[in-house]
Amino acid sequence: MPKRIPEQTFWNERFEKEGYLFGTEPNSFLKSQATLFSPGQKVLSVADGEGRNGTFLADLGTDVHAVDFSDVALAKAEKLAAERGVTIRTEQVDLLSHEFSPQTYHAVVAIFIQFATPEQRGRLFENLKNALKSGGLFVLQGYRPEQIEYGTGGPPERTNMYTEEFLRQTFADFDIKHLHSHDDSIDEGPGHSGMSALIDLIAKKPT
Ligand SMILES: C[S@@+](CC[C@H](N)C(=O)[O-])C[C@H]1O[C@@H](n2cnc3c(N)ncnc32)[C@H](O)[C@@H]1O
C-alpha cells in the first residue's frame, strides 16, 4: 500500500490491544452458511481483520484470500491460522482503491464492512461483484441504520449502514437468495457485543 491513511492508524491501534477485538469464533451468520462452501473453492474474505472468518473458511477446505488494510490485524490472522493448523493467504490492501481481478472467486464474504461511505461503496461493491466468478456467491452480514440506537458496534455514521433497499439495488443484477433484516444479540468479542440491528444477504452472480 502506498501510504498510511488515518483510518488505517485507527484500526491498527484497535487491533494492537491484547486479545481479539471481534473474538476468534466465526461470525454466526457465516457459520450458519457453512454448507455453501466446498473444499478447493477460492474465497475472498473482505476486510477479514484478525482472521476469525478467514480461518473458519480455510477450515472448511477453501482456498482463502484474506484482505484488510491493517497489517496488525493480518499478522494476528496469520497467527490464528497457524494455531488452527490452516493456511490463509493474507494481503494488505486498501479496499477503497484496490482493483481485484475479474471472475476470480467462487465466493466473496463480507462481514461487517461498513467502513465505506455511500459515495465510496458503489465502486467498492462493483469491484467485489466483478471479482466473483459467474455463479459465485456474495455472502454479507452488516448493520442496519437502527444500529446507531443500539450502539453495540459499528461506525457512528448511520449512512454507512445497509438497508434492504440498498442491497436490493446493489444486487439487482444478481439472484438474491436470502435477504433478512433482524435484531439479535451478538457476542463477538468486545467490538460487537449486545443487541444489534443486522442484515444478512446471500446473492448469486448470474451464470
Ligand atoms: C468491523 S471490522 C470487521 C473485521 C472482520 N470482517 C470481522 O468480522 O471480524 C472492519 C475491518 O475493516 C477493515 N478496513 C476498514 N477500512 C478498510 C479499507 N479501506 N481497506 C481495507 N480494510 C479496511 C479494518 O481494518 C477492519 O479489520
PDBQT file of the ligand as one rigid body, heavy atoms in Angstrom, charges set to zero:
ROOT
HETATM    1  C1  LIG A 301     -15.655  -4.138  11.844  1.00  0.00    +0.000 C 
HETATM    2  S1  LIG A 301     -14.095  -4.760  11.334  1.00  0.00    +0.000 S 
HETATM    3  C2  LIG A 301     -14.594  -6.355  10.714  1.00  0.00    +0.000 C 
HETATM    4  C3  LIG A 301     -13.477  -7.350  10.628  1.00  0.00    +0.000 C 
HETATM    5  C4  LIG A 301     -13.906  -8.734  10.174  1.00  0.00    +0.000 C 
HETATM    6  N1  LIG A 301     -14.632  -8.722   8.926  1.00  0.00    +0.000 N 
HETATM    7  C5  LIG A 301     -14.711  -9.431  11.236  1.00  0.00    +0.000 C 
HETATM    8  O1  LIG A 301     -15.932  -9.565  11.053  1.00  0.00    +0.000 OA
HETATM    9  O2  LIG A 301     -14.120  -9.829  12.249  1.00  0.00    +0.000 OA
HETATM   10  C6  LIG A 301     -13.779  -3.798   9.854  1.00  0.00    +0.000 C 
HETATM   11  C7  LIG A 301     -12.473  -4.149   9.168  1.00  0.00    +0.000 C 
HETATM   12  O3  LIG A 301     -12.366  -3.320   8.006  1.00  0.00    +0.000 OA
HETATM   13  C8  LIG A 301     -11.005  -3.002   7.820  1.00  0.00    +0.000 C 
HETATM   14  N2  LIG A 301     -10.978  -1.831   6.936  1.00  0.00    +0.000 N 
HETATM   15  C9  LIG A 301     -11.535  -0.617   7.163  1.00  0.00    +0.000 A 
HETATM   16  N3  LIG A 301     -11.331   0.206   6.098  1.00  0.00    +0.000 NA
HETATM   17  C10 LIG A 301     -10.624  -0.522   5.181  1.00  0.00    +0.000 A 
HETATM   18  C11 LIG A 301     -10.103  -0.235   3.895  1.00  0.00    +0.000 A 
HETATM   19  N4  LIG A 301     -10.267   0.972   3.319  1.00  0.00    +0.000 N 
HETATM   20  N5  LIG A 301      -9.419  -1.195   3.246  1.00  0.00    +0.000 NA
HETATM   21  C12 LIG A 301      -9.236  -2.416   3.812  1.00  0.00    +0.000 A 
HETATM   22  N6  LIG A 301      -9.696  -2.747   5.035  1.00  0.00    +0.000 NA
HETATM   23  C13 LIG A 301     -10.395  -1.819   5.716  1.00  0.00    +0.000 A 
HETATM   24  C14 LIG A 301     -10.486  -2.774   9.227  1.00  0.00    +0.000 C 
HETATM   25  O4  LIG A 301      -9.082  -2.860   9.321  1.00  0.00    +0.000 OA
HETATM   26  C15 LIG A 301     -11.221  -3.899   9.985  1.00  0.00    +0.000 C 
HETATM   27  O5  LIG A 301     -10.446  -5.073  10.008  1.00  0.00    +0.000 OA
ENDROOT
TORSDOF 0
